[in-house]
Amino acid sequence: MKIGTDRIRQIVLSLRNFSRIEEADFKTVDIHEGIDSTLVILGHRLKAKGDFPEIKVIKDYNLLLPHAECYPGQLNQVLMNILANAIDALEESGSGKTYEQLQANPGKIRIRTSQIEADWLEIAIADNGVGMSEQIQQRIFDPFFTTKPVGKGTGMGMSISYQIITEKHGGKLKCFSAIGKGTEFVIQIPLRQQVPNLKMGH
C-alpha cells in the first residue's frame, strides 16, 4: 500500500507539473522537470508487458542548462505528443518479433538537452523504431495527417506541437528520420521570449 500511495503521489505531482494549469502565461522553468513529469505519466507504456520488453529511456541532459522562459503546460504537451509517437513507433517495429529478437535489439528513446548559441536551448528526442519515409516526413506537421489506423489518433498532435513551438515560442521543430533507422524530433526555443511572441495567439 505504501508503494501504491507513493506512486499515486508521484503521478499527481507529475500531472500538476505537467499541465501547469494555473500557469497559462509564460514562466521561467527547468525544462528537465517537464521532461521527467511527462515520462512519469507515460511510465505504464514504457514498462515491459507480456512479450514486449521494457523500452529503455536514455537521458542525456545538459545539467548546466539554464532555465527557460516558456508556456510550461504547452511545452509539456509537445513533449507528450513526441514521446507517445516514439513509443508507438517502437511498438510497431517490435510487432512480429520474438522476445529474444526484441531483447537483442531493445526499443530505446534518447532524450538530449543542450544549449545552442548563447540564448537558445535544444531538446532532441530520438527513437530506434520503424522510421519514416521522406514523403511522410514532409507531411508530419500537416493537420489531420496520421499514419495510425482508423480510430487511433486524430492527426492533430504534431500539427498542434508545431504551432506551439513556432508560433507560441518563436522556435523551431524539425524531424529527421530514415526507414528502419528510427526518428528524431528536435525542438529549439529561445531561452528568453521576445515580447512580440508573447502577444501571438492571445
C-alpha positions in Angstrom: 0.0 0.0 0.0 2.8 2.4 0.8 4.4 1.8 -2.6 0.9 2.4 -4.1 0.3 5.6 -2.3 3.8 6.9 -3.1 3.3 6.1 -6.7 -0.1 7.9 -6.7 1.5 11.0 -5.0 4.2 11.0 -7.7 1.7 10.8 -10.5 -0.5 13.6 -9.0 2.6 15.8 -8.6 3.7 15.0 -12.2 0.2 15.7 -13.6 0.2 19.1 -11.8 3.7 19.8 -13.0 2.8 18.6 -16.5 -0.4 20.6 -17.0 0.7 23.7 -15.0 -3.0 24.8 -15.4 -2.5 27.7 -13.1 0.3 28.9 -15.3 -1.3 29.9 -18.6 1.3 32.7 -19.0 4.9 32.1 -19.7 7.2 31.2 -16.8 10.9 30.6 -16.2 11.2 26.8 -15.7 13.6 23.9 -15.5 13.0 22.0 -18.8 14.2 18.7 -17.3 11.4 18.8 -14.7 8.8 18.9 -17.6 10.5 16.0 -19.4 10.7 13.9 -16.3 7.0 14.6 -15.4 6.0 13.5 -18.9 8.0 10.3 -18.6 6.2 9.5 -15.3 2.8 9.9 -17.0 3.9 7.7 -19.8 5.6 5.2 -17.5 2.9 2.5 -18.0 3.7 2.5 -21.7 7.5 2.2 -21.2 7.3 -0.8 -18.9 7.7 -4.4 -20.0 4.4 -6.1 -20.8 3.7 -9.6 -22.0 6.2 -10.5 -24.7 7.4 -6.9 -25.1 10.5 -5.9 -23.1 10.8 -2.5 -21.3 11.6 0.5 -23.5 14.9 2.0 -22.4 14.9 5.8 -21.9 18.4 7.3 -22.0 18.6 10.8 -20.6 21.4 12.8 -22.0 20.8 16.0 -20.1 23.0 19.1 -20.0 22.8 19.7 -16.3 24.1 23.2 -16.7 21.2 24.1 -19.0 19.8 27.5 -17.9 16.1 27.7 -17.0 14.0 28.9 -20.0 11.0 31.2 -20.4 8.1 29.2 -21.9 4.5 28.2 -21.6 5.2 25.1 -19.5 1.9 23.3 -19.9 2.0 23.7 -23.7 5.7 22.7 -24.0 4.9 19.6 -21.9 2.0 18.8 -24.3 4.6 18.8 -27.2 6.9 16.5 -25.2 3.9 14.2 -24.6 3.0 14.1 -28.3 6.6 13.4 -29.4 7.3 10.7 -26.8 3.9 9.0 -27.3 4.7 8.8 -31.1 8.1 7.4 -30.3 6.6 4.6 -28.2 4.1 3.9 -31.0 6.9 3.6 -33.4 8.8 1.2 -31.1 5.7 -0.9 -30.6 5.2 -1.1 -34.4 8.8 -2.1 -35.1 8.6 -4.8 -32.4 5.4 -6.4 -33.6 6.0 -9.8 -35.2 9.4 -10.2 -33.5 10.2 -12.8 -30.8 11.1 -11.8 -27.3 14.7 -12.9 -27.9 14.9 -10.6 -31.0 13.5 -7.7 -29.1 15.9 -8.3 -26.2 18.8 -8.4 -28.5 17.8 -5.0 -30.0 15.6 -3.3 -27.4 13.5 -0.2 -28.1 15.3 2.9 -27.0 14.4 6.6 -26.6 17.2 9.0 -26.2 16.4 12.5 -24.8 19.2 15.0 -25.2 19.2 18.6 -24.0 21.7 21.3 -24.9 22.3 25.0 -25.1 22.9 26.2 -28.7 24.5 29.5 -29.3 24.1 31.9 -26.3 20.4 32.1 -26.0 18.7 29.0 -27.4 18.0 25.6 -26.0 17.5 22.3 -27.8 15.6 19.2 -26.9 16.2 16.2 -29.2 14.1 13.1 -28.8 15.2 10.1 -30.8 13.9 6.5 -31.1 15.2 3.4 -32.8 11.8 2.5 -34.2 10.4 1.9 -37.7 11.4 5.3 -39.1 9.5 7.3 -41.7 9.8 7.7 -45.5 10.7 11.2 -46.9 7.1 11.6 -48.1 5.7 11.1 -44.6 8.3 13.4 -43.0 7.2 16.2 -45.4 3.6 15.8 -44.1 4.2 15.1 -40.5 3.2 18.5 -39.3 0.1 18.8 -41.5 -3.3 19.0 -39.7 -5.2 15.7 -39.8 -2.3 13.7 -41.3 -1.8 10.4 -39.5 -0.1 7.1 -40.2 -2.2 5.4 -37.5 -5.1 3.0 -38.3 -8.6 4.4 -38.4 -9.9 5.4 -35.0 -6.4 5.7 -33.5 -5.0 9.2 -33.3 -6.6 12.4 -34.7 -3.7 13.5 -36.8 -3.6 16.8 -34.8 -0.8 16.1 -32.2 2.2 17.0 -34.4 0.4 19.9 -36.1 -0.5 21.4 -32.7 3.0 20.7 -31.5 4.4 22.6 -34.5 2.1 25.6 -33.8 3.1 25.7 -30.0 6.8 25.7 -30.8 6.9 28.0 -33.8 4.0 30.5 -33.0 3.8 30.5 -29.2 7.6 30.2 -28.5 9.2 31.6 -31.7 11.1 28.4 -32.0 11.7 25.6 -34.5 10.5 22.0 -34.6 12.3 19.6 -37.0 12.0 15.9 -37.9 14.8 13.7 -39.1 14.1 10.1 -40.0 15.0 7.1 -42.1 13.1 3.9 -42.7 14.4 1.2 -40.3 16.7 3.6 -38.6 14.3 5.5 -36.3 13.2 9.1 -35.9 14.5 12.2 -34.2 12.4 15.3 -33.3 14.4 18.4 -32.5 12.8 21.3 -30.5 14.7 24.6 -30.4 13.3 27.5 -28.4 14.9 30.8 -27.3 15.8 30.9 -23.6 14.1 34.3 -23.3 10.8 35.1 -25.0 10.6 38.3 -27.1 7.6 40.5 -26.2 6.0 40.3 -29.7 6.0 36.4 -29.4 4.1 36.6 -26.2 1.2 38.5 -27.9 0.8 35.9 -30.5 -2.2 33.6 -30.0 -3.8 35.9 -27.4 
